Amino acid sequence: MLRVAAKKFLGTPAASSAVRVPPRFYHERVVDHYNNPRNVGSFDKSDPTVGTGLVGAPACGDVMKLQIKVDENTGKIVDARFKTFGCGSAIASSSVATEWIKGKQMEEVLSIKNTEIAKHLSLPPVKLHCSMLAEDAIKAAVKDYEAKRAKTTMTEKVANA
């Protein structure tokens, strides 16, 4: 009652005459990956066959951890896991990324671009940073694995010398 009186007094339009804004809908793939995320979880980051990428977007608060498990003999990614704190688009981007990288060579996954993830999920321009996070997380995980491998190789060479 008080709200209606205040609106009449101030001359603001009533709720019934307000312009209706149509709701925004996510693409069905985003909804699917959000409701049924694939490969959620984590590996032991001290495992030498595991690479961990942790990235974040300060502007929106999304944080993404993506881990890869690599077959040391073939260089193939045998498994991937993620944990994401963020919106539905960030979770869906992480889920898609883990599906796409499993079973591929490390060089191959470095060619995955955020534009491909965004196109697959039909992300609107305002959500493109989510697919950028996924691309950055893949690159960070590969970089971490390669750094661990180089350290292990160096340690083995020193031990054998």
C-alpha positions as CSV (number, residue, x, y, z in Angstrom):
1,M,0.0,0.0,0.0
2,L,2.8,2.4,1.0
3,R,4.7,1.5,-2.2
4,V,1.7,2.3,-4.4
5,A,1.2,5.6,-2.7
6,A,4.8,6.6,-3.0
7,K,4.8,5.8,-6.7
8,K,1.7,7.9,-7.3
9,F,3.3,10.8,-5.3
10,L,6.6,10.6,-7.1
11,G,5.0,10.1,-10.4
12,T,6.9,6.8,-11.2
13,P,5.1,4.4,-13.5
14,A,3.2,1.5,-11.9
15,A,4.5,-2.0,-12.3
16,S,1.8,-2.8,-14.8
17,S,2.9,-0.2,-17.3
18,A,6.6,-1.2,-17.1
19,V,8.4,-2.4,-20.2
20,R,8.7,-6.2,-20.2
21,V,12.2,-7.5,-20.9
22,P,12.2,-10.9,-22.5
23,P,14.1,-13.5,-20.4
24,R,17.5,-14.7,-21.7
25,F,17.8,-18.4,-22.3
26,Y,20.9,-20.5,-22.4
27,H,21.5,-22.9,-25.3
28,E,20.4,-26.5,-24.6
29,R,24.1,-27.6,-24.6
30,V,24.9,-25.1,-21.8
31,V,22.0,-26.3,-19.8
32,D,22.9,-30.0,-20.4
33,H,26.5,-29.5,-19.3
34,Y,25.4,-27.4,-16.3
35,N,22.8,-29.9,-15.1
36,N,25.0,-33.0,-16.0
37,P,28.6,-31.8,-15.9
38,R,31.1,-34.3,-17.1
39,N,34.4,-35.1,-15.5
40,V,33.9,-33.2,-12.2
41,G,36.5,-33.8,-9.6
42,S,40.3,-33.7,-9.2
43,F,43.5,-35.7,-9.2
44,D,46.4,-35.6,-6.8
45,K,48.4,-32.6,-8.0
46,S,51.6,-34.2,-6.7
47,D,51.2,-37.1,-9.1
48,P,53.9,-36.6,-11.8
49,T,51.5,-37.6,-14.6
50,V,49.0,-34.9,-13.6
51,G,49.1,-31.3,-14.9
52,T,47.0,-28.7,-13.1
53,G,45.7,-25.4,-14.6
54,L,44.1,-22.9,-12.2
55,V,42.8,-19.7,-13.8
56,G,40.3,-17.0,-12.8
57,A,38.5,-14.0,-14.1
58,P,38.6,-11.2,-11.5
59,A,35.9,-9.2,-13.3
60,C,33.2,-11.8,-12.7
61,G,34.7,-14.0,-10.0
62,D,34.8,-17.2,-12.0
63,V,37.6,-19.6,-11.0
64,M,38.4,-22.8,-13.0
65,K,40.7,-25.7,-12.1
66,L,41.3,-28.1,-14.9
67,Q,43.6,-31.2,-14.5
68,I,44.9,-33.6,-17.1
69,K,46.3,-37.1,-16.5
70,V,48.9,-38.0,-19.2
71,D,50.3,-41.3,-20.3
72,E,54.0,-40.7,-20.0
73,N,54.8,-43.2,-22.8
74,T,52.5,-41.9,-25.5
75,G,52.0,-38.2,-24.4
76,K,48.2,-38.8,-24.7
77,I,45.8,-37.3,-22.2
78,V,44.0,-40.3,-20.7
79,D,41.7,-38.4,-18.3
80,A,40.7,-34.9,-17.3
81,R,38.9,-33.4,-14.4
82,F,37.6,-30.0,-13.4
83,K,36.3,-27.9,-10.6
84,T,34.7,-24.6,-11.4
85,F,33.3,-21.8,-9.2
86,G,31.2,-19.7,-11.5
87,C,28.2,-19.2,-13.7
88,G,26.5,-21.9,-15.8
89,S,28.5,-20.9,-18.9
90,A,31.8,-21.3,-17.0
91,I,30.8,-24.8,-15.7
92,A,29.6,-25.8,-19.2
93,S,32.8,-24.5,-20.8
94,S,34.9,-26.6,-18.3
95,S,32.8,-29.6,-18.9
96,V,33.1,-29.4,-22.7
97,A,36.9,-28.7,-22.5
98,T,37.5,-31.9,-20.5
99,E,35.4,-34.0,-22.9
100,W,37.3,-32.5,-25.9
101,I,40.8,-33.1,-24.5
102,K,40.5,-36.7,-23.3
103,G,42.2,-39.1,-25.7
104,K,44.2,-36.4,-27.5
105,Q,47.9,-35.7,-27.7
106,M,49.1,-32.7,-25.8
107,E,50.1,-30.8,-28.9
108,E,46.5,-31.3,-30.2
109,V,44.8,-29.8,-27.2
110,L,46.9,-26.7,-27.4
111,S,45.1,-25.9,-30.7
112,I,41.7,-25.8,-29.0
113,K,40.5,-22.2,-29.1
114,N,37.9,-20.5,-27.0
115,T,36.0,-19.5,-30.1
116,E,35.4,-23.2,-30.8
117,I,34.0,-23.8,-27.3
118,A,31.9,-20.6,-27.4
119,K,30.5,-21.6,-30.8
120,H,29.7,-25.2,-29.7
121,L,27.8,-23.8,-26.6
122,S,26.3,-20.8,-28.5
123,L,27.6,-18.5,-25.8
124,P,26.5,-14.8,-26.0
125,P,29.2,-12.2,-26.3
126,V,28.8,-11.3,-22.6
127,K,29.8,-14.9,-21.7
128,L,32.8,-15.3,-24.0
129,H,35.2,-14.9,-21.0
130,C,34.0,-18.3,-19.8
131,S,35.3,-20.1,-22.9
132,M,38.5,-18.0,-22.6
133,L,39.0,-19.4,-19.1
134,A,38.6,-22.9,-20.4
135,E,41.3,-22.3,-23.1
136,D,43.6,-20.7,-20.6
137,A,43.1,-23.6,-18.1
138,I,44.0,-26.2,-20.8
139,K,47.2,-24.3,-21.6
140,A,48.0,-23.9,-17.9
141,A,47.5,-27.6,-17.3
142,V,49.7,-28.6,-20.2
143,K,52.4,-26.1,-19.1
144,D,52.3,-27.5,-15.5
145,Y,52.6,-31.1,-16.7
146,E,55.6,-30.2,-18.9
147,A,57.3,-28.3,-16.0
148,K,56.8,-31.4,-13.8
149,R,58.1,-33.7,-16.5
150,A,61.2,-31.5,-17.1
151,K,61.9,-31.4,-13.3
152,T,61.5,-35.2,-13.1
153,T,63.8,-35.7,-16.1
154,M,66.4,-33.4,-14.7
155,T,66.3,-35.2,-11.3
156,E,66.7,-38.6,-13.0
157,K,69.7,-37.3,-15.0
158,V,71.4,-36.0,-11.8
159,A,70.7,-39.2,-9.9
160,N,72.2,-41.3,-12.8
161,A,75.3,-39.2,-13.1
